[in-house]
Amino acid sequence: MTDLDGLLAGLPSWSTDPADLARAGVDRSGAIPDGLPLAVVYATGTDDVVRTVSYAAAHGVPVVPRGAGSGVSGGALAGSGTIVLDLSRLNRIVEIRPDDAIAVVEPGVITADLDRAAAEHGLRYAPDPASAAFSTIGGNIATNAGGLRCVKYGVTRDSVLALDVVTGDGRLLRTGRTTLKGVTGYDLTSLVVGSEGTLGVVVGATVKLLPIPLATATATAYFPDARTAVEAVTSLRRTGLRPSTLEFLDHATLTAIDDAQGGDLGTRGRAFLLVQTDGYGAEDEMAAVVEVLKATATVVETSGDAAAADRLLATRRQALPSIERLGRVLIEDVVVPTTRLADAVAGIERIVRDTGVRIFTFAHAGDGNLHPIVLVEDDGPPVGGAVDALFALALDLGGTLTGEHGVGVLKRDWLTAELGGTSLDLQQRIKAVFDPAGVLNPGKAITDR
């Protein structure tokens, strides 16, 4: 008998098997928890979540909400003395209301599955994280995930209208509304989005859908160096053009893709941009984009054909898997003002020269969100100094520590440097209102244990 018997006896699905606990205690961050959790509860309905959180609050047992475990900041790490609350079986698309252009979903729905279901009605779910094929809506909400289309359509928060949330004392909270406008009361929906499971456990979401664009045009461009490529991004912004996708890859990343896929991207240039336009004027807008790119690019390729466009998009999507073939990586996520993007790329190159650490950089260039991927080599230099230098660089340029991956456990040491003591204190007080017993994902994000 264990202390959890009173909880587990009333739940339909759970495990204390060490193999299940080991799988449930880690995420994609590569960080290692301090031991195995006590149990993993596989929620099959809202009642399971309410029961688990209520029990945890009454007995002071930490609860770690979990979706697909695709997070890279350690937000789903669960160590000794914790209960993992696995939400992946809450995976129903409850309804799609095409005329209202909304969907009601459970948190375990895979992001790409929602997009495909919406497509049957001529609609789409706009947020498009690179992990869309396996990440869940609940996880996207927890970190306010972005993606390739966020430069035009915004991040997850911009698509969430309402949430059903179990707070830290086991109460069921409904935030937001199903209308497109509404300002009654505080915006608790936006507060919960990006809170990394520290304020409540999301058990349902109402999200906006958008019409599938009538046309999409795609271009790729290669440049002689990284600065020239990111300066082309600034030039595009000055023209008033509004691409739906604007992605950057540096030469190290292009070479990693070549090594993994057998290509020759790295011979075409030292930096790469992927640009998409969509809507009624997609082709005309792309023609204007190409004129800007041609001024400094060495190679520009365009396509209005869906299959060819998918091949061009594949270059960007192959970036992280190709780098991960080289060994363990730290997937960083910083944002700078778009006008400082060139300075950020130059700063990362300087860090590589100064430390000898291999860093591969790709970015959602349209909104200044960089992903420097730090390779951890057994026989290479220590990476801690390089990672600290990345964070310092982002803050020095007027940026932020994370744009879409969250703080988790990996960036907590830098919180005060960005937020300041007053902001951090107020946020921890908000946490205490939602979670008075302090059991929801402690030690993550802004929590103080």
Residue pairs with C-beta under 8 A, 6 or more apart in sequence:
2 16
2 38
3 59
3 61
4 38
4 39
4 61
4 83
6 55
7 41
7 51
7 52
7 55
7 83
8 14
8 16
8 39
8 41
10 51
11 41
11 48
11 51
11 52
12 44
12 48
13 41
13 42
13 43
13 44
13 48
13 89
14 39
14 40
14 41
14 42
15 21
15 39
15 40
15 42
16 38
16 39
16 40
18 36
20 40
21 36
21 37
21 38
21 39
21 40
21 84
22 36
24 37
24 40
24 66
24 69
24 78
24 84
24 86
25 33
25 36
25 37
25 77
25 78
25 79
25 82
25 84
26 32
26 33
26 69
26 76
26 77
27 66
27 69
27 70
27 71
27 72
27 74
27 75
27 76
27 77
28 69
28 70
28 71
28 72
28 331
29 71
29 72
29 73
29 74
29 75
29 77
29 331
29 408
29 409
29 410
30 328
30 329
30 330
31 74
31 77
31 409
31 410
33 77
33 78
33 79
33 80
34 79
34 80
35 79
35 80
35 81
36 79
36 80
37 64
37 78
37 79
37 80
37 81
37 82
37 83
37 84
38 61
38 81
38 82
38 83
39 83
39 84
40 83
40 84
40 86
41 48
41 52
41 83
41 84
41 85
41 86
42 86
42 88
42 89
43 49
43 52
43 85
43 86
43 87
43 89
43 90
43 203
44 89
44 90
45 90
46 164
46 166
46 172
46 203
46 204
49 85
49 87
49 166
49 201
49 203
50 166
50 170
50 172
51 170
52 63
52 83
52 85
53 63
53 85
53 166
53 167
53 168
53 169
53 170
53 201
53 439
53 440
54 169
54 170
55 61
56 62
56 63
56 83
56 437
56 439
57 168
57 169
57 170
57 436
57 437
57 439
58 437
60 437
60 439
61 81
61 82
61 83
61 439
62 81
62 82
62 83
62 439
62 440
62 441
62 442
63 82
63 83
63 84
63 85
63 201
63 439
63 440
63 441
64 76
64 77
64 78
64 82
64 83
64 84
64 85
64 197
64 441
65 76
65 85
65 87
65 138
65 142
65 197
65 201
65 202
65 440
65 441
66 76
66 78
66 84
66 85
66 86
66 87
66 88
67 76
67 87
67 88
67 107
67 108
67 135
67 136
67 138
67 139
67 142
68 88
68 110
68 131
68 134
68 135
68 136
68 139
69 76
70 131
70 134
70 135
70 136
70 139
71 139
71 142
71 143
71 405
71 406
71 408
72 331
72 333
72 405
72 408
73 143
73 333
73 402
73 405
73 406
73 407
73 408
73 409
73 410
73 411
74 408
74 409
74 410
74 444
75 142
75 143
75 196
75 197
75 406
75 407
75 408
75 409
75 441
75 444
75 445
76 197
77 408
77 409
77 444
78 84
85 201
87 106
87 107
87 108
87 136
87 138
87 201
87 202
87 203
88 108
88 136
89 108
90 106
90 107
90 108
90 138
90 203
91 106
91 108
91 109
91 110
91 136
92 105
92 106
92 109
93 103
93 104
93 105
93 106
93 109
93 113
93 114
93 117
94 104
94 105
94 106
94 204
95 103
95 104
96 102
96 103
96 104
96 117
96 118
96 121
96 123
96 209
97 103
97 104
98 121
98 122
98 123
98 209
100 178
101 123
101 208
101 209
101 210
101 211
102 161
102 178
102 206
102 207
102 208
102 209
103 114
103 117
103 118
103 125
103 206
103 207
103 209
104 204
104 205
104 206
105 114
105 137
105 204
105 205
105 207
106 137
106 138
106 203
106 204
106 205
107 136
107 137
107 138
107 139
107 141
107 202
107 203
107 204
107 205
108 136
108 137
108 138
109 136
109 137
110 132
110 133
110 134
110 135
110 136
110 137
111 125
111 127
111 128
111 129
111 131
111 132
111 133
111 135
111 136
111 137
111 140
112 132
112 133
114 125
114 137
114 207
115 124
115 125
115 128
115 132
118 124
118 125
118 209
119 212
121 209
122 211
122 212
123 209
123 210
123 211
123 212
124 209
124 210
124 211
124 212
125 159
125 207
125 209
126 149
126 153
126 154
126 158
126 159
126 208
126 209
126 210
127 140
127 145
127 146
127 147
127 149
127 150
127 153
127 154
127 155
127 156
127 158
127 159
128 147
128 148
128 149
128 150
129 135
129 140
129 145
129 146
129 147
129 404
130 147
130 148
130 317
130 320
131 145
132 147
135 145
137 205
137 207
138 202
138 205
139 145
140 156
141 156
141 160
141 163
141 192
141 193
141 194
141 202
141 205
142 194
142 195
142 196
142 197
142 202
142 406
143 156
143 194
143 196
143 404
143 405
143 406
144 155
144 156
144 157
144 193
144 194
144 404
144 406
145 155
145 156
145 404
146 155
146 156
146 364
146 367
146 369
146 403
146 404
147 155
147 364
147 404
148 245
148 247
148 313
148 316
148 364
149 244
149 245
150 364
150 366
150 367
150 369
150 404
151 243
151 244
151 245
151 246
151 364
151 366
151 367
152 242
152 243
152 244
152 245
152 278
152 366
153 159
153 210
153 244
155 404
156 193
156 194
157 190
157 193
157 194
158 208
159 207
159 208
160 176
160 189
160 190
160 193
160 205
160 206
160 207
160 208
161 176
161 177
161 178
161 179
161 180
161 189
161 206
161 207
161 208
162 174
162 175
162 176
162 177
162 178
162 189
162 205
162 206
163 173
163 174
163 175
163 176
163 189
163 192
163 193
163 202
163 204
163 205
163 206
164 172
164 173
164 174
164 202
164 203
164 204
164 205
165 172
165 173
165 174
165 175
165 192
165 199
165 200
165 201
165 202
165 203
166 172
166 173
166 200
166 201
166 203
167 173
167 199
167 200
167 434
167 435
168 199
168 200
168 434
168 435
168 436
168 437
168 438
168 439
168 440
169 435
169 436
169 437
172 203
173 188
173 200
175 188
175 189
175 192
176 182
176 187
176 188
176 189
176 206
177 184
178 206
180 208
191 199
191 430
192 199
192 200
192 202
194 406
195 445
196 406
196 407
196 408
196 441
196 444
196 445
197 440
197 441
197 444
198 431
198 434
198 435
198 440
198 441
198 444
198 445
198 446
198 447
199 430
199 431
199 434
199 435
199 440
200 434
200 435
200 440
201 440
213 244
213 278
213 279
213 282
214 279
214 280
214 282
215 278
215 279
215 280
215 282
215 283
215 304
216 244
216 276
216 277
216 278
216 282
216 304
216 306
216 309
217 276
217 277
217 278
217 282
217 283
217 285
217 286
217 302
217 303
217 304
217 309
218 274
218 275
218 276
218 286
218 302
218 303
218 304
218 308
218 309
218 312
218 313
219 274
219 275
219 276
219 286
219 289
219 290
219 293
219 300
219 301
219 302
219 303
219 312
220 272
220 273
220 274
220 275
220 300
220 301
220 312
220 315
221 229
221 232
221 272
221 273
221 275
221 293
221 297
221 299
221 300
221 301
222 265
222 268
222 269
222 270
222 271
222 272
222 297
222 298
222 299
222 300
223 229
223 232
223 269
223 270
223 271
223 272
223 273
223 296
223 297
223 298
224 269
224 270
224 271
224 296
224 298
225 270
225 271
226 248
226 250
226 251
226 270
226 271
226 345
226 346
226 349
226 361
227 342
227 345
227 346
228 271
228 296
229 248
229 271
229 272
229 273
230 248
230 271
230 341
230 342
230 345
230 365
231 296
231 342
232 273
232 292
232 293
232 295
232 296
232 297
233 246
233 248
233 273
233 338
233 341
233 365
233 366
234 338
234 339
234 341
234 342
235 292
235 295
236 243
236 246
236 275
236 289
236 292
236 293
237 338
237 366
239 288
239 292
241 277
241 285
241 288
241 289
241 292
242 277
242 285
243 275
243 276
243 277
243 285
243 289
243 366
244 276
244 277
244 278
245 274
245 275
245 276
245 313
245 366
246 273
246 274
246 275
246 276
246 364
246 365
246 366
247 273
247 274
247 275
247 316
247 362
247 363
247 364
247 365
248 271
248 272
248 273
248 345
248 361
248 362
248 363
248 365
249 257
249 271
249 272
249 273
249 274
249 315
249 316
249 319
249 361
249 362
250 270
250 271
250 272
250 345
250 360
250 361
250 362
251 266
251 269
251 270
251 271
252 358
252 359
252 360
252 361
253 272
253 319
253 322
253 323
253 360
253 361
253 362
253 373
254 265
254 266
254 269
254 270
254 271
254 272
255 265
255 266
256 319
256 322
256 323
256 325
256 326
256 360
257 263
257 265
257 315
257 318
257 319
257 322
258 264
258 265
258 266
259 322
259 325
260 318
260 321
260 322
260 325
261 318
261 322
265 272
265 315
268 298
268 299
269 297
269 298
269 299
272 315
273 293
273 297
273 365
274 312
274 313
274 315
274 316
275 286
275 289
275 293
276 309
276 313
277 283
277 285
277 286
277 289
279 285
282 304
283 304
286 302
286 304
290 300
290 302
293 300
294 300
301 312
303 309
303 312
316 362
319 360
319 362
320 331
320 362
320 371
320 373
323 329
323 360
323 373
323 375
326 375
327 375
327 376
327 377
327 378
328 375
328 376
329 373
329 374
329 375
329 376
330 373
330 374
330 376
330 383
330 387
330 410
331 371
331 373
331 405
332 370
332 371
332 372
332 373
332 374
332 387
332 390
333 369
333 370
333 371
333 402
333 403
333 404
333 405
334 344
334 369
334 370
334 372
334 390
334 391
334 393
334 394
334 399
334 400
334 401
334 402
334 403
335 367
335 368
335 369
335 370
335 394
335 399
335 400
335 402
335 403
336 343
336 344
336 368
336 370
336 394
336 397
336 398
336 399
337 368
337 397
337 398
337 399
338 365
338 366
338 367
338 368
340 368
340 397
340 398
340 399
341 363
341 365
341 368
341 370
343 397
344 368
344 370
344 393
344 394
344 397
344 399
345 361
345 363
345 370
347 393
347 397
348 359
348 361
348 370
348 372
348 390
348 393
351 357
351 359
351 386
351 389
351 390
351 393
352 358
352 359
352 386
354 389
355 381
355 383
355 385
355 386
355 389
356 380
356 381
357 374
357 375
357 380
357 381
357 383
357 385
357 386
358 374
358 375
358 377
358 380
359 372
359 373
359 374
359 375
359 386
359 390
360 372
360 373
360 375
361 370
361 371
361 372
361 373
362 370
362 371
362 373
363 369
363 370
363 371
364 371
364 403
367 403
368 399
369 403
369 404
370 394
372 390
374 383
374 386
374 387
374 390
375 383
376 383
391 401
391 411
391 414
391 417
394 400
394 401
395 401
395 414
395 417
395 418
400 418
401 407
401 411
401 414
401 415
401 418
402 411
406 445
407 415
407 444
407 445
407 446
408 444
408 445
409 443
409 444
412 443
412 444
412 445
415 424
415 446
416 424
419 427
419 446
424 446
427 446
428 446
428 447
428 448
431 438
431 446
431 447
432 438
434 440
438 447
438 449
441 447
442 449
443 449
